[in-house]
Every structure is written in structure tokens, then in C-alpha cells.
Amino acid sequence: MNQSTKSESALLTEKLKEQAPPIRMFQVPDGYFETFARQMEQQIASESNKRPTLYRLRRWMVAASLLLLIGASSYFIANNLPEKSKQTASASAPTADVEDYVMMDNDAIYAYMVNN
């Protein structure tokens, strides 16, 4: 740029400044920066004392999951295991076989074992 272009540009800038008053788009409240540091420290201190919601509920979530695990396990065990037979082996055997076995003496038992 040459000298005349610079001077024209300066003149136009001055005319624009005269025609349009300066506008303060962003205004800071009075005394804002004097109390800013103190307010920020208080806000940080109050936020550091708060625990996140999940952290506060962690104990209850662990307790609920353990109860759910125990309940589901007991339901599964109760419904899927075969029921134990309350009968003993001697009760399921025919009565005649039991009477014959009781009436045998040692010689008869040995003879029975040799033959079978």
C-alpha cells in the first residue's frame, strides 16, 4: 500500500468511529474480578465434597445384586434338582426277599453266594 491509501483508510476509520458510537457488547459487573477468585474457590470446595450419585448408591447396588444372586440361585436349586427319594433300599425291596434274607443263616448265605 502506498501512503495515500493508508491515509484514506485512516480517514474512513475515523468517520466510522464518529458516526457509530462505541458499543460495549460484553459488560462485566462491577467488582466481579475482585471476588472472582474467592467465589471460584468456594465453588470448587463445595463440588469436591459432593460424591457422584453412583458412588453414593454403590452399597445399595451391591446389596441388591447379592440378594438377587441368592434369590435366583435358590429358585434354580429348588426347581431343578431332583427330589431325593425318601425310601430306603430295604423299603423298595419286595417283602418276601427281605424275609428270606433275614431267615438265612451263614451257611445258607455262603451257598447263595456260590450259586449266584
Residue pairs with C-beta under 8 A, 6 or more apart in sequence:
54 61
90 98
104 112
